Amino acid sequence: MPNWLVIVLVVAAICGIIGFIGGAIDDEKGSAVKGALAGCLSGGVGCAILLFYILLYGTIFYLVIMLFLWIFG
């Protein structure tokens, strides 16, 4: 299993637990499940977006270094 997928799943699980606890504080029926689902989805998507940005900036940095070496190497 790729490392990025493990990171996203762990963050989604942690945010789901936090959302479940936050939803369980409310007295409404089913709010704990809704809070867990919202926390899981928002945590997973947010983490995936950050990992995508890291991949994007790393690729751009690599290409700039390769261009520099091609021009001056």
Predicted model as a PDB file, atoms N, CA, C, CB and O in Angstrom, pLDDT in the B-factor column:
MODEL        1                                                                  
ATOM      1  N   MET A   1       0.853  -1.174   0.000  1.00 82.00           N  
ATOM      2  CA  MET A   1       0.000   0.000   0.000  1.00 82.00           C  
ATOM      3  C   MET A   1       0.902   1.240   0.000  1.00 82.00           C  
ATOM      4  CB  MET A   1      -0.972  -0.004   1.233  1.00 82.00           C  
ATOM      5  O   MET A   1       1.836   1.321   0.797  1.00 82.00           O  
ATOM      6  N   PRO A   2       0.634   2.194  -0.875  1.00 91.00           N  
ATOM      7  CA  PRO A   2       1.485   3.392  -0.942  1.00 91.00           C  
ATOM      8  C   PRO A   2       1.409   4.218   0.340  1.00 91.00           C  
ATOM      9  CB  PRO A   2       1.083   4.259  -2.135  1.00 91.00           C  
ATOM     10  O   PRO A   2       0.398   4.225   1.042  1.00 91.00           O  
ATOM     11  N   ASN A   3       2.510   4.913   0.622  1.00 93.00           N  
ATOM     12  CA  ASN A   3       2.596   5.716   1.843  1.00 93.00           C  
ATOM     13  C   ASN A   3       1.558   6.829   1.883  1.00 93.00           C  
ATOM     14  CB  ASN A   3       3.981   6.310   1.974  1.00 93.00           C  
ATOM     15  O   ASN A   3       0.997   7.122   2.939  1.00 93.00           O  
ATOM     16  N   TRP A   4       1.302   7.447   0.740  1.00 92.00           N  
ATOM     17  CA  TRP A   4       0.348   8.558   0.743  1.00 92.00           C  
ATOM     18  C   TRP A   4      -1.054   8.081   1.084  1.00 92.00           C  
ATOM     19  CB  TRP A   4       0.342   9.261  -0.613  1.00 92.00           C  
ATOM     20  O   TRP A   4      -1.822   8.801   1.721  1.00 92.00           O  
ATOM     21  N   LEU A   5      -1.386   6.870   0.662  1.00 94.00           N  
ATOM     22  CA  LEU A   5      -2.709   6.334   0.964  1.00 94.00           C  
ATOM     23  C   LEU A   5      -2.846   6.011   2.451  1.00 94.00           C  
ATOM     24  CB  LEU A   5      -2.979   5.082   0.126  1.00 94.00           C  
ATOM     25  O   LEU A   5      -3.902   6.227   3.046  1.00 94.00           O  
ATOM     26  N   VAL A   6      -1.786   5.500   3.037  1.00 95.00           N  
ATOM     27  CA  VAL A   6      -1.793   5.221   4.478  1.00 95.00           C  
ATOM     28  C   VAL A   6      -1.972   6.517   5.262  1.00 95.00           C  
ATOM     29  CB  VAL A   6      -0.485   4.509   4.908  1.00 95.00           C  
ATOM     30  O   VAL A   6      -2.730   6.563   6.231  1.00 95.00           O  
ATOM     31  N   ILE A   7      -1.270   7.571   4.841  1.00 94.00           N  
ATOM     32  CA  ILE A   7      -1.383   8.868   5.531  1.00 94.00           C  
ATOM     33  C   ILE A   7      -2.808   9.393   5.434  1.00 94.00           C  
ATOM     34  CB  ILE A   7      -0.393   9.900   4.933  1.00 94.00           C  
ATOM     35  O   ILE A   7      -3.362   9.852   6.433  1.00 94.00           O  
ATOM     36  N   VAL A   8      -3.407   9.336   4.256  1.00 95.00           N  
ATOM     37  CA  VAL A   8      -4.776   9.836   4.070  1.00 95.00           C  
ATOM     38  C   VAL A   8      -5.759   9.026   4.920  1.00 95.00           C  
ATOM     39  CB  VAL A   8      -5.181   9.772   2.572  1.00 95.00           C  
ATOM     40  O   VAL A   8      -6.645   9.598   5.555  1.00 95.00           O  
ATOM     41  N   LEU A   9      -5.608   7.706   4.936  1.00 95.00           N  
ATOM     42  CA  LEU A   9      -6.526   6.866   5.715  1.00 95.00           C  
ATOM     43  C   LEU A   9      -6.392   7.101   7.219  1.00 95.00           C  
ATOM     44  CB  LEU A   9      -6.276   5.397   5.405  1.00 95.00           C  
ATOM     45  O   LEU A   9      -7.395   7.125   7.932  1.00 95.00           O  
ATOM     46  N   VAL A  10      -5.168   7.273   7.703  1.00 96.00           N  
ATOM     47  CA  VAL A  10      -4.968   7.529   9.131  1.00 96.00           C  
ATOM     48  C   VAL A  10      -5.569   8.881   9.515  1.00 96.00           C  
ATOM     49  CB  VAL A  10      -3.462   7.489   9.488  1.00 96.00           C  
ATOM     50  O   VAL A  10      -6.239   8.988  10.542  1.00 96.00           O  
ATOM     51  N   VAL A  11      -5.338   9.902   8.709  1.00 96.00           N  
ATOM     52  CA  VAL A  11      -5.901  11.225   9.004  1.00 96.00           C  
ATOM     53  C   VAL A  11      -7.428  11.180   8.942  1.00 96.00           C  
ATOM     54  CB  VAL A  11      -5.355  12.284   8.015  1.00 96.00           C  
ATOM     55  O   VAL A  11      -8.098  11.789   9.776  1.00 96.00           O  
ATOM     56  N   ALA A  12      -7.981  10.465   7.964  1.00 96.00           N  
ATOM     57  CA  ALA A  12      -9.440  10.356   7.860  1.00 96.00           C  
ATOM     58  C   ALA A  12     -10.016   9.632   9.072  1.00 96.00           C  
ATOM     59  CB  ALA A  12      -9.837   9.620   6.567  1.00 96.00           C  
ATOM     60  O   ALA A  12     -11.071  10.017   9.576  1.00 96.00           O  
ATOM     61  N   ALA A  13      -9.339   8.594   9.545  1.00 96.00           N  
ATOM     62  CA  ALA A  13      -9.819   7.871  10.729  1.00 96.00           C  
ATOM     63  C   ALA A  13      -9.762   8.751  11.979  1.00 96.00           C  
ATOM     64  CB  ALA A  13      -8.990   6.596  10.947  1.00 96.00           C  
ATOM     65  O   ALA A  13     -10.699   8.756  12.778  1.00 96.00           O  
ATOM     66  N   ILE A  14      -8.679   9.483  12.146  1.00 96.00           N  
ATOM     67  CA  ILE A  14      -8.560  10.369  13.311  1.00 96.00           C  
ATOM     68  C   ILE A  14      -9.629  11.453  13.269  1.00 96.00           C  
ATOM     69  CB  ILE A  14      -7.157  11.010  13.367  1.00 96.00           C  
ATOM     70  O   ILE A  14     -10.265  11.737  14.284  1.00 96.00           O  
ATOM     71  N   CYS A  15      -9.832  12.059  12.105  1.00 95.00           N  
ATOM     72  CA  CYS A  15     -10.861  13.103  11.990  1.00 95.00           C  
ATOM     73  C   CYS A  15     -12.260  12.523  12.153  1.00 95.00           C  
ATOM     74  CB  CYS A  15     -10.749  13.818  10.637  1.00 95.00           C  
ATOM     75  O   CYS A  15     -13.149  13.199  12.670  1.00 95.00           O  
ATOM     76  N   GLY A  16     -12.468  11.284  11.720  1.00 95.00           N  
ATOM     77  CA  GLY A  16     -13.759  10.633  11.934  1.00 95.00           C  
ATOM     78  C   GLY A  16     -14.037  10.405  13.405  1.00 95.00           C  
ATOM     79  O   GLY A  16     -15.168  10.588  13.854  1.00 95.00           O  
ATOM     80  N   ILE A  17     -13.029  10.010  14.164  1.00 95.00           N  
ATOM     81  CA  ILE A  17     -13.194   9.821  15.613  1.00 95.00           C  
ATOM     82  C   ILE A  17     -13.490  11.149  16.287  1.00 95.00           C  
ATOM     83  CB  ILE A  17     -11.931   9.181  16.233  1.00 95.00           C  
ATOM     84  O   ILE A  17     -14.368  11.237  17.146  1.00 95.00           O  
ATOM     85  N   ILE A  18     -12.757  12.180  15.895  1.00 94.00           N  
ATOM     86  CA  ILE A  18     -13.009  13.509  16.480  1.00 94.00           C  
ATOM     87  C   ILE A  18     -14.410  13.993  16.122  1.00 94.00           C  
ATOM     88  CB  ILE A  18     -11.953  14.533  15.991  1.00 94.00           C  
ATOM     89  O   ILE A  18     -15.101  14.562  16.967  1.00 94.00           O  
ATOM     90  N   GLY A  19     -14.833  13.773  14.888  1.00 92.00           N  
ATOM     91  CA  GLY A  19     -16.194  14.158  14.479  1.00 92.00           C  
ATOM     92  C   GLY A  19     -17.251  13.367  15.218  1.00 92.00           C  
ATOM     93  O   GLY A  19     -18.305  13.908  15.553  1.00 92.00           O  
ATOM     94  N   PHE A  20     -16.987  12.076  15.483  1.00 93.00           N  
ATOM     95  CA  PHE A  20     -17.932  11.257  16.239  1.00 93.00           C  
ATOM     96  C   PHE A  20     -18.078  11.764  17.662  1.00 93.00           C  
ATOM     97  CB  PHE A  20     -17.489   9.798  16.247  1.00 93.00           C  
ATOM     98  O   PHE A  20     -19.187  11.842  18.191  1.00 93.00           O  
ATOM     99  N   ILE A  21     -16.965  12.107  18.278  1.00 91.00           N  
ATOM    100  CA  ILE A  21     -17.016  12.633  19.649  1.00 91.00           C  
ATOM    101  C   ILE A  21     -17.739  13.974  19.685  1.00 91.00           C  
ATOM    102  CB  ILE A  21     -15.593  12.783  20.227  1.00 91.00           C  
ATOM    103  O   ILE A  21     -18.552  14.230  20.573  1.00 91.00           O  
ATOM    104  N   GLY A  22     -17.431  14.832  18.701  1.00 88.00           N  
ATOM    105  CA  GLY A  22     -18.110  16.126  18.645  1.00 88.00           C  
ATOM    106  C   GLY A  22     -19.592  15.989  18.372  1.00 88.00           C  
ATOM    107  O   GLY A  22     -20.394  16.750  18.913  1.00 88.00           O  
ATOM    108  N   GLY A  23     -19.970  15.026  17.539  1.00 86.00           N  
ATOM    109  CA  GLY A  23     -21.385  14.806  17.253  1.00 86.00           C  
ATOM    110  C   GLY A  23     -22.109  14.140  18.401  1.00 86.00           C  
ATOM    111  O   GLY A  23     -23.310  14.347  18.578  1.00 86.00           O  
ATOM    112  N   ALA A  24     -21.391  13.329  19.198  1.00 86.00           N  
ATOM    113  CA  ALA A  24     -22.020  12.653  20.329  1.00 86.00           C  
ATOM    114  C   ALA A  24     -22.360  13.621  21.449  1.00 86.00           C  
ATOM    115  CB  ALA A  24     -21.113  11.561  20.855  1.00 86.00           C  
ATOM    116  O   ALA A  24     -23.205  13.319  22.291  1.00 86.00           O  
ATOM    117  N   ILE A  25     -21.718  14.774  21.469  1.00 85.00           N  
ATOM    118  CA  ILE A  25     -22.021  15.776  22.499  1.00 85.00           C  
ATOM    119  C   ILE A  25     -23.414  16.348  22.275  1.00 85.00           C  
ATOM    120  CB  ILE A  25     -20.967  16.911  22.492  1.00 85.00           C  
ATOM    121  O   ILE A  25     -24.118  16.666  23.233  1.00 85.00           O  
ATOM    122  N   ASP A  26     -23.816  16.479  21.006  1.00 77.00           N  
ATOM    123  CA  ASP A  26     -25.171  16.950  20.705  1.00 77.00           C  
ATOM    124  C   ASP A  26     -26.196  15.914  21.147  1.00 77.00           C  
ATOM    125  CB  ASP A  26     -25.327  17.249  19.195  1.00 77.00           C  
ATOM    126  O   ASP A  26     -25.890  14.725  21.233  1.00 77.00           O  
ATOM    127  N   ASP A  27     -27.410  16.371  21.426  1.00 72.00           N  
ATOM    128  CA  ASP A  27     -28.458  15.467  21.881  1.00 72.00           C  
ATOM    129  C   ASP A  27     -29.345  14.961  20.747  1.00 72.00           C  
ATOM    130  CB  ASP A  27     -29.305  16.156  22.910  1.00 72.00           C  
ATOM    131  O   ASP A  27     -30.278  14.196  20.993  1.00 72.00           O  
ATOM    132  N   GLU A  28     -29.072  15.371  19.515  1.00 79.00           N  
ATOM    133  CA  GLU A  28     -29.901  14.951  18.391  1.00 79.00           C  
ATOM    134  C   GLU A  28     -29.614  13.497  18.027  1.00 79.00           C  
ATOM    135  CB  GLU A  28     -29.664  15.862  17.175  1.00 79.00           C  
ATOM    136  O   GLU A  28     -28.499  13.003  18.199  1.00 79.00           O  
ATOM    137  N   LYS A  29     -30.630  12.837  17.529  1.00 85.00           N  
ATOM    138  CA  LYS A  29     -30.468  11.441  17.133  1.00 85.00           C  
ATOM    139  C   LYS A  29     -29.695  11.357  15.811  1.00 85.00           C  
ATOM    140  CB  LYS A  29     -31.851  10.747  17.001  1.00 85.00           C  
ATOM    141  O   LYS A  29     -30.047  12.029  14.842  1.00 85.00           O  
ATOM    142  N   GLY A  30     -28.650  10.539  15.773  1.00 83.00           N  
ATOM    143  CA  GLY A  30     -27.851  10.352  14.575  1.00 83.00           C  
ATOM    144  C   GLY A  30     -26.804  11.415  14.324  1.00 83.00           C  
ATOM    145  O   GLY A  30     -26.123  11.372  13.299  1.00 83.00           O  
ATOM    146  N   SER A  31     -26.656  12.365  15.227  1.00 89.00           N  
ATOM    147  CA  SER A  31     -25.680  13.424  14.991  1.00 89.00           C  
ATOM    148  C   SER A  31     -24.247  12.917  15.147  1.00 89.00           C  
ATOM    149  CB  SER A  31     -25.926  14.585  15.945  1.00 89.00           C  
ATOM    150  O   SER A  31     -23.328  13.484  14.556  1.00 89.00           O  
ATOM    151  N   ALA A  32     -24.045  11.861  15.931  1.00 90.00           N  
ATOM    152  CA  ALA A  32     -22.694  11.307  16.078  1.00 90.00           C  
ATOM    153  C   ALA A  32     -22.231  10.683  14.764  1.00 90.00           C  
ATOM    154  CB  ALA A  32     -22.655  10.255  17.214  1.00 90.00           C  
ATOM    155  O   ALA A  32     -21.072  10.835  14.378  1.00 90.00           O  
ATOM    156  N   VAL A  33     -23.129   9.984  14.080  1.00 91.00           N  
ATOM    157  CA  VAL A  33     -22.770   9.362  12.801  1.00 91.00           C  
ATOM    158  C   VAL A  33     -22.529  10.435  11.740  1.00 91.00           C  
ATOM    159  CB  VAL A  33     -23.880   8.386  12.337  1.00 91.00           C  
ATOM    160  O   VAL A  33     -21.595  10.333  10.945  1.00 91.00           O  
ATOM    161  N   LYS A  34     -23.369  11.455  11.736  1.00 92.00           N  
ATOM    162  CA  LYS A  34     -23.174  12.546  10.781  1.00 92.00           C  
ATOM    163  C   LYS A  34     -21.865  13.273  11.044  1.00 92.00           C  
ATOM    164  CB  LYS A  34     -24.343  13.531  10.848  1.00 92.00           C  
ATOM    165  O   LYS A  34     -21.155  13.640  10.107  1.00 92.00           O  
ATOM    166  N   GLY A  35     -21.547  13.482  12.311  1.00 91.00           N  
ATOM    167  CA  GLY A  35     -20.280  14.132  12.655  1.00 91.00           C  
ATOM    168  C   GLY A  35     -19.082  13.292  12.272  1.00 91.00           C  
ATOM    169  O   GLY A  35     -18.071  13.820  11.808  1.00 91.00           O  
ATOM    170  N   ALA A  36     -19.188  11.976  12.463  1.00 93.00           N  
ATOM    171  CA  ALA A  36     -18.096  11.083  12.084  1.00 93.00           C  
ATOM    172  C   ALA A  36     -17.899  11.082  10.575  1.00 93.00           C  
ATOM    173  CB  ALA A  36     -18.366   9.660  12.583  1.00 93.00           C  
ATOM    174  O   ALA A  36     -16.766  11.119  10.095  1.00 93.00           O  
ATOM    175  N   LEU A  37     -18.993  11.039   9.826  1.00 94.00           N  
ATOM    176  CA  LEU A  37     -18.904  11.050   8.373  1.00 94.00           C  
ATOM    177  C   LEU A  37     -18.322  12.369   7.863  1.00 94.00           C  
ATOM    178  CB  LEU A  37     -20.282  10.809   7.758  1.00 94.00           C  
ATOM    179  O   LEU A  37     -17.464  12.378   6.981  1.00 94.00           O  
ATOM    180  N   ALA A  38     -18.791  13.464   8.419  1.00 94.00           N  
ATOM    181  CA  ALA A  38     -18.284  14.773   7.996  1.00 94.00           C  
ATOM    182  C   ALA A  38     -16.803  14.926   8.343  1.00 94.00           C  
ATOM    183  CB  ALA A  38     -19.099  15.901   8.653  1.00 94.00           C  
ATOM    184  O   ALA A  38     -16.022  15.436   7.540  1.00 94.00           O  
ATOM    185  N   GLY A  39     -16.424  14.484   9.537  1.00 94.00           N  
ATOM    186  CA  GLY A  39     -15.021  14.578   9.933  1.00 94.00           C  
ATOM    187  C   GLY A  39     -14.131  13.699   9.075  1.00 94.00           C  
ATOM    188  O   GLY A  39     -13.038  14.111   8.685  1.00 94.00           O  
ATOM    189  N   CYS A  40     -14.587  12.501   8.781  1.00 96.00           N  
ATOM    190  CA  CYS A  40     -13.815  11.569   7.965  1.00 96.00           C  
ATOM    191  C   CYS A  40     -13.615  12.112   6.549  1.00 96.00           C  
ATOM    192  CB  CYS A  40     -14.512  10.203   7.913  1.00 96.00           C  
ATOM    193  O   CYS A  40     -12.503  12.092   6.021  1.00 96.00           O  
ATOM    194  N   LEU A  41     -14.680  12.587   5.950  1.00 96.00           N  
ATOM    195  CA  LEU A  41     -14.573  13.102   4.581  1.00 96.00           C  
ATOM    196  C   LEU A  41     -13.738  14.375   4.506  1.00 96.00           C  
ATOM    197  CB  LEU A  41     -15.956  13.367   4.015  1.00 96.00           C  
ATOM    198  O   LEU A  41     -12.885  14.508   3.629  1.00 96.00           O  
ATOM    199  N   SER A  42     -13.977  15.304   5.412  1.00 96.00           N  
ATOM    200  CA  SER A  42     -13.231  16.561   5.354  1.00 96.00           C  
ATOM    201  C   SER A  42     -11.759  16.351   5.675  1.00 96.00           C  
ATOM    202  CB  SER A  42     -13.831  17.578   6.317  1.00 96.00           C  
ATOM    203  O   SER A  42     -10.900  16.978   5.055  1.00 96.00           O  
ATOM    204  N   GLY A  43     -11.454  15.488   6.626  1.00 95.00           N  
ATOM    205  CA  GLY A  43     -10.056  15.218   6.954  1.00 95.00           C  
ATOM    206  C   GLY A  43      -9.337  14.509   5.820  1.00 95.00           C  
ATOM    207  O   GLY A  43      -8.204  14.858   5.489  1.00 95.00           O  
ATOM    208  N   GLY A  44      -9.986  13.518   5.224  1.00 95.00           N  
ATOM    209  CA  GLY A  44      -9.368  12.791   4.119  1.00 95.00           C  
ATOM    210  C   GLY A  44      -9.146  13.649   2.894  1.00 95.00           C  
ATOM    211  O   GLY A  44      -8.078  13.597   2.284  1.00 95.00           O  
ATOM    212  N   VAL A  45     -10.139  14.438   2.526  1.00 96.00           N  
ATOM    213  CA  VAL A  45     -10.020  15.295   1.351  1.00 96.00           C  
ATOM    214  C   VAL A  45      -8.993  16.400   1.588  1.00 96.00           C  
ATOM    215  CB  VAL A  45     -11.382  15.904   0.991  1.00 96.00           C  
ATOM    216  O   VAL A  45      -8.198  16.710   0.700  1.00 96.00           O  
ATOM    217  N   GLY A  46      -9.005  16.991   2.774  1.00 96.00           N  
ATOM    218  CA  GLY A  46      -8.025  18.033   3.086  1.00 96.00           C  
ATOM    219  C   GLY A  46      -6.606  17.512   3.065  1.00 96.00           C  
ATOM    220  O   GLY A  46      -5.706  18.181   2.557  1.00 96.00           O  
ATOM    221  N   CYS A  47      -6.395  16.335   3.606  1.00 96.00           N  
ATOM    222  CA  CYS A  47      -5.068  15.729   3.601  1.00 96.00           C  
ATOM    223  C   CYS A  47      -4.638  15.373   2.182  1.00 96.00           C  
ATOM    224  CB  CYS A  47      -5.047  14.481   4.490  1.00 96.00           C  
ATOM    225  O   CYS A  47      -3.476  15.567   1.824  1.00 96.00           O  
ATOM    226  N   ALA A  48      -5.545  14.862   1.380  1.00 95.00           N  
ATOM    227  CA  ALA A  48      -5.225  14.524   0.000  1.00 95.00           C  
ATOM    228  C   ALA A  48      -4.853  15.764  -0.809  1.00 95.00           C  
ATOM    229  CB  ALA A  48      -6.402  13.809  -0.653  1.00 95.00           C  
ATOM    230  O   ALA A  48      -3.952  15.717  -1.646  1.00 95.00           O  
ATOM    231  N   ILE A  49      -5.543  16.865  -0.558  1.00 97.00           N  
ATOM    232  CA  ILE A  49      -5.212  18.108  -1.257  1.00 97.00           C  
ATOM    233  C   ILE A  49      -3.816  18.584  -0.869  1.00 97.00           C  
ATOM    234  CB  ILE A  49      -6.254  19.201  -0.945  1.00 97.00           C  
ATOM    235  O   ILE A  49      -3.046  19.002  -1.734  1.00 97.00           O  
ATOM    236  N   LEU A  50      -3.480  18.526   0.415  1.00 96.00           N  
ATOM    237  CA  LEU A  50      -2.143  18.936   0.850  1.00 96.00           C  
ATOM    238  C   LEU A  50      -1.060  18.038   0.262  1.00 96.00           C  
ATOM    239  CB  LEU A  50      -2.056  18.922   2.374  1.00 96.00           C  
ATOM    240  O   LEU A  50      -0.009  18.528  -0.150  1.00 96.00           O  
ATOM    241  N   LEU A  51      -1.300  16.745   0.220  1.00 96.00           N  
ATOM    242  CA  LEU A  51      -0.326  15.839  -0.388  1.00 96.00           C  
ATOM    243  C   LEU A  51      -0.178  16.107  -1.887  1.00 96.00           C  
ATOM    244  CB  LEU A  51      -0.739  14.383  -0.154  1.00 96.00           C  
ATOM    245  O   LEU A  51       0.922  15.997  -2.429  1.00 96.00           O  
ATOM    246  N   PHE A  52      -1.277  16.457  -2.556  1.00 97.00           N  
ATOM    247  CA  PHE A  52      -1.198  16.804  -3.972  1.00 97.00           C  
ATOM    248  C   PHE A  52      -0.359  18.058  -4.179  1.00 97.00           C  
ATOM    249  CB  PHE A  52      -2.600  17.005  -4.554  1.00 97.00           C  
ATOM    250  O   PHE A  52       0.428  18.125  -5.123  1.00 97.00           O  
ATOM    251  N   TYR A  53      -0.518  19.057  -3.303  1.00 97.00           N  
ATOM    252  CA  TYR A  53       0.298  20.267  -3.402  1.00 97.00           C  
ATOM    253  C   TYR A  53       1.773  19.959  -3.194  1.00 97.00           C  
ATOM    254  CB  TYR A  53      -0.166  21.304  -2.383  1.00 97.00           C  
ATOM    255  O   TYR A  53       2.628  20.508  -3.890  1.00 97.00           O  
ATOM    256  N   ILE A  54       2.076  19.084  -2.241  1.00 97.00           N  
ATOM    257  CA  ILE A  54       3.467  18.693  -2.017  1.00 97.00           C  
ATOM    258  C   ILE A  54       4.025  18.004  -3.258  1.00 97.00           C  
ATOM    259  CB  ILE A  54       3.583  17.765  -0.788  1.00 97.00           C  
ATOM    260  O   ILE A  54       5.155  18.276  -3.664  1.00 97.00           O  
ATOM    261  N   LEU A  55       3.238  17.111  -3.865  1.00 96.00           N  
ATOM    262  CA  LEU A  55       3.664  16.453  -5.098  1.00 96.00           C  
ATOM    263  C   LEU A  55       3.874  17.461  -6.216  1.00 96.00           C  
ATOM    264  CB  LEU A  55       2.640  15.406  -5.524  1.00 96.00           C  
ATOM    265  O   LEU A  55       4.860  17.387  -6.949  1.00 96.00           O  
ATOM    266  N   LEU A  56       2.946  18.402  -6.348  1.00 98.00           N  
ATOM    267  CA  LEU A  56       3.033  19.397  -7.413  1.00 98.00           C  
ATOM    268  C   LEU A  56       4.270  20.273  -7.251  1.00 98.00           C  
ATOM    269  CB  LEU A  56       1.777  20.262  -7.432  1.00 98.00           C  
ATOM    270  O   LEU A  56       5.014  20.473  -8.211  1.00 98.00           O  
ATOM    271  N   TYR A  57       4.498  20.799  -6.050  1.00 98.00           N  
ATOM    272  CA  TYR A  57       5.653  21.668  -5.819  1.00 98.00           C  
ATOM    273  C   TYR A  57       6.954  20.890  -5.901  1.00 98.00           C  
ATOM    274  CB  TYR A  57       5.542  22.352  -4.460  1.00 98.00           C  
ATOM    275  O   TYR A  57       7.959  21.433  -6.360  1.00 98.00           O  
ATOM    276  N   GLY A  58       6.964  19.641  -5.473  1.00 97.00           N  
ATOM    277  CA  GLY A  58       8.163  18.827  -5.608  1.00 97.00           C  
ATOM    278  C   GLY A  58       8.513  18.573  -7.061  1.00 97.00           C  
ATOM    279  O   GLY A  58       9.684  18.605  -7.439  1.00 97.00           O  
ATOM    280  N   THR A  59       7.499  18.322  -7.875  1.00 98.00           N  
ATOM    281  CA  THR A  59       7.730  18.108  -9.305  1.00 98.00           C  
ATOM    282  C   THR A  59       8.242  19.377  -9.970  1.00 98.00           C  
ATOM    283  CB  THR A  59       6.444  17.636  -9.993  1.00 98.00           C  
ATOM    284  O   THR A  59       9.160  19.323 -10.789  1.00 98.00           O  
ATOM    285  N   ILE A  60       7.662  20.505  -9.628  1.00 98.00           N  
ATOM    286  CA  ILE A  60       8.113  21.779 -10.196  1.00 98.00           C  
ATOM    287  C   ILE A  60       9.547  22.067  -9.782  1.00 98.00           C  
ATOM    288  CB  ILE A  60       7.190  22.930  -9.754  1.00 98.00           C  
ATOM    289  O   ILE A  60      10.353  22.516 -10.597  1.00 98.00           O  
ATOM    290  N   PHE A  61       9.870  21.811  -8.516  1.00 98.00           N  
ATOM    291  CA  PHE A  61      11.234  22.029  -8.026  1.00 98.00           C  
ATOM    292  C   PHE A  61      12.214  21.126  -8.773  1.00 98.00           C  
ATOM    293  CB  PHE A  61      11.315  21.767  -6.503  1.00 98.00           C  
ATOM    294  O   PHE A  61      13.299  21.568  -9.150  1.00 98.00           O  
ATOM    295  N   TYR A  62      11.839  19.871  -8.987  1.00 98.00           N  
ATOM    296  CA  TYR A  62      12.689  18.929  -9.718  1.00 98.00           C  
ATOM    297  C   TYR A  62      12.915  19.403 -11.152  1.00 98.00           C  
ATOM    298  CB  TYR A  62      12.060  17.524  -9.716  1.00 98.00           C  
ATOM    299  O   TYR A  62      14.036  19.347 -11.658  1.00 98.00           O  
ATOM    300  N   LEU A  63      11.853  19.867 -11.802  1.00 98.00           N  
ATOM    301  CA  LEU A  63      11.989  20.336 -13.183  1.00 98.00           C  
ATOM    302  C   LEU A  63      12.860  21.585 -13.276  1.00 98.00           C  
ATOM    303  CB  LEU A  63      10.614  20.620 -13.777  1.00 98.00           C  
ATOM    304  O   LEU A  63      13.614  21.732 -14.238  1.00 98.00           O  
ATOM    305  N   VAL A  64      12.775  22.479 -12.308  1.00 98.00           N  
ATOM    306  CA  VAL A  64      13.621  23.674 -12.303  1.00 98.00           C  
ATOM    307  C   VAL A  64      15.082  23.281 -12.126  1.00 98.00           C  
ATOM    308  CB  VAL A  64      13.188  24.648 -11.187  1.00 98.00           C  
ATOM    309  O   VAL A  64      15.957  23.842 -12.786  1.00 98.00           O  
ATOM    310  N   ILE A  65      15.353  22.327 -11.244  1.00 97.00           N  
ATOM    311  CA  ILE A  65      16.729  21.864 -11.061  1.00 97.00           C  
ATOM    312  C   ILE A  65      17.246  21.217 -12.346  1.00 97.00           C  
ATOM    313  CB  ILE A  65      16.816  20.865  -9.883  1.00 97.00           C  
ATOM    314  O   ILE A  65      18.380  21.473 -12.751  1.00 97.00           O  
ATOM    315  N   MET A  66      16.426  20.382 -12.991  1.00 97.00           N  
ATOM    316  CA  MET A  66      16.846  19.742 -14.238  1.00 97.00           C  
ATOM    317  C   MET A  66      17.090  20.776 -15.341  1.00 97.00           C  
ATOM    318  CB  MET A  66      15.790  18.726 -14.694  1.00 97.00           C  
ATOM    319  O   MET A  66      18.029  20.633 -16.124  1.00 97.00           O  
ATOM    320  N   LEU A  67      16.255  21.810 -15.406  1.00 97.00           N  
ATOM    321  CA  LEU A  67      16.450  22.875 -16.384  1.00 97.00           C  
ATOM    322  C   LEU A  67      17.743  23.622 -16.106  1.00 97.00           C  
ATOM    323  CB  LEU A  67      15.263  23.844 -16.373  1.00 97.00           C  
ATOM    324  O   LEU A  67      18.489  23.935 -17.034  1.00 97.00           O  
ATOM    325  N   PHE A  68      18.016  23.910 -14.842  1.00 97.00           N  
ATOM    326  CA  PHE A  68      19.243  24.596 -14.452  1.00 97.00           C  
ATOM    327  C   PHE A  68      20.471  23.764 -14.865  1.00 97.00           C  
ATOM    328  CB  PHE A  68      19.252  24.863 -12.923  1.00 97.00           C  
ATOM    329  O   PHE A  68      21.434  24.302 -15.411  1.00 97.00           O  
ATOM    330  N   LEU A  69      20.427  22.461 -14.600  1.00 97.00           N  
ATOM    331  CA  LEU A  69      21.544  21.594 -14.961  1.00 97.00           C  
ATOM    332  C   LEU A  69      21.696  21.462 -16.468  1.00 97.00           C  
ATOM    333  CB  LEU A  69      21.364  20.223 -14.343  1.00 97.00           C  
ATOM    334  O   LEU A  69      22.816  21.331 -16.961  1.00 97.00           O  
ATOM    335  N   TRP A  70      20.586  21.495 -17.215  1.00 97.00           N  
ATOM    336  CA  TRP A  70      20.658  21.426 -18.661  1.00 97.00           C  
ATOM    337  C   TRP A  70      21.284  22.698 -19.250  1.00 97.00           C  
ATOM    338  CB  TRP A  70      19.265  21.203 -19.242  1.00 97.00           C  
ATOM    339  O   TRP A  70      22.058  22.642 -20.206  1.00 97.00           O  
ATOM    340  N   ILE A  71      20.929  23.844 -18.654  1.00 97.00           N  
ATOM    341  CA  ILE A  71      21.446  25.113 -19.178  1.00 97.00           C  
ATOM    342  C   ILE A  71      22.907  25.305 -18.787  1.00 97.00           C  
ATOM    343  CB  ILE A  71      20.602  26.294 -18.666  1.00 97.00           C  
ATOM    344  O   ILE A  71      23.732  25.662 -19.628  1.00 97.00           O  
ATOM    345  N   PHE A  72      23.233  25.069 -17.515  1.00 95.00           N  
ATOM    346  CA  PHE A  72      24.571  25.390 -17.023  1.00 95.00           C  
ATOM    347  C   PHE A  72      25.450  24.170 -16.805  1.00 95.00           C  
ATOM    348  CB  PHE A  72      24.466  26.149 -15.747  1.00 95.00           C  
ATOM    349  O   PHE A  72      26.595  24.314 -16.376  1.00 95.00           O  
ATOM    350  N   GLY A  73      24.944  22.959 -17.091  1.00 85.00           N  
ATOM    351  CA  GLY A  73      25.699  21.746 -16.804  1.00 85.00           C  
ATOM    352  C   GLY A  73      26.538  21.324 -17.904  1.00 85.00           C  
ATOM    353  O   GLY A  73      27.231  20.312 -17.798  1.00 85.00           O  
TER     354      GLY A  73                                                      
ENDMDL                                                                          
END                                                                             
